[in-house]
Amino acid sequence: MNWDRVNVWTNTLYTLIHSLNLSKQIYFGNLSTIAESVTNAGKWLTPECSYQSVLIVHPFGNSRVTFRRDPNKHFDEIANQLLKMLIQDLVVILDEMMSEVILARSLPAPNYPQSKIAQLKRYLPAKYEWAAFGCLELVAARNVLTHNGGRWNAKSIAIVSPFISPAPTSGEKLMIGLPMLFRYRKAMRTFLNEVKP
């Protein structure tokens, strides 16, 4: 099993947390230099695109880049959006890695991450059941944040209600902090390590 994807994700997580923390400490520095930062970031990866995108002919960096919202005043929004992006990415990695395990076990591949977790859970020793539940929580959280505006709905509640009591209620706002990312990653690592052939 290729853990490099998780290791790269973890390094990215640490870098983003560290960078955002440093930026917050200096009140995001001189906000008027954002255009320069964007231009510099445009040079981080080359080539800009490895295929002949129709967008290559459109200029990069010629428009006026400014903070429309002061990151000092909107830090909570930034932190929440960062968490959402990292959760979405972690679910994609989990889904891909479960597909590899399913293929290695010569099992039929379900379409959804929660179905893959259910399929692989039969290979999980009982003492690690918490890891499967943690992976299901991760998937439910991603669904709530991505598809339902951050509020619990019946489908996501159905994923977690067998093991969370009391279960969230429909319409309730999902609130999770950064420490949950570390818990989700731990659950994912444990689950995948225990179900691999």
Buried (B, 14 or more C-beta within 10 A) or exposed (E): EEEEBBEEBBEEBEEBBEEBEEBBEEEBEEEEEBEEEEEEEEEEEEEEEEEEEEEEEEEEEEEEEEEEEEBEEBBEEBBBEBBBEBBEBBBBBBBEBBBEBBEEEEBEEBEEBBEBBBBBBEBBEEEBEBBBBBBBBBBBBBBBBEEBEBBBBEEBBEBBBEBBEEBBEEEBEBEBEBEBBEEBBEBBBBBBEBBBE
